[in-house]
Amino acid sequence: MERRFNLIKSDFEKHETRILPRFPFCYLTFKSEKNSRVYEIKDISHTGMQLSLKESSQAFEEDSQVKGSIHWLGKNLDVAGIVKWSTDNRLGVEFNKRREVLEKVQDLLDIKQIVKNLKPLHKVNSGLEIPPRLKYWLCADGPVELFIWQHGDGEIAKIQILFLEVFVEWEDGVGIKTARILSKRNVDSPLLNEDEWVFKMDADIDGQKLDRVKELIKFIPKDQLPPEVCTFIVRQLS
């Protein structure tokens, strides 16, 4: 599992890549009005979303219009947008900038609503392979992933938080890094479901990103993450 702690760097805009575990089920989906297909929402923010189909699909071209409904654990939201990029089974969609669309998306991604949908995957007893050093793992489908890794003695070694388009990382002996999420793709191995995340790293620590993540931590229920762990996270990010 050491490769999860290694960086893959490029010389272009200080991009860095992480390989992180992926929960194999996603309840955040988008149903297209055009072809009635249901896409998994791999990533979402207030301005757009990344859609994925298991099979290949050439249904959309770049700059084409997309309409449909987002479905997430009982909530439905009609949205429209423009395809910004497309591959055989993935789409990058920018939401329509009309105020009513953006306001609906903002309501869907309200921090209190997101926290209600968090799943404490470290408590799953069967059917999920969890890396040995991963102590806590919270997931809210597309909007949030929180990973807390431990040293061999049980002390916290690394904290990685993905919150909408924001990435924040703290590592023992290294410190804090902040970044913006650029992309995400599956890289499944024989034993684990995994994602490769690509980030555009900030040259300096972005205080606004830290504040957003600390606000998220404040709302996490104590039955999902012990209060002393939440306190530790906020302290390290301060």
Helices and strands as residue ranges (DSSP letters): G 2-5, E 8-9, E 15-21, E 28-32, E 38-44, E 48-52, E 65-72, E 75-86, E 90-95, H 99-108, H 111-116, E 119-120, G 121-123, E 134-139, E 144-150, E 156-163, E 166-171, E 175-186, E 194-201, H 207-218, H 227-236
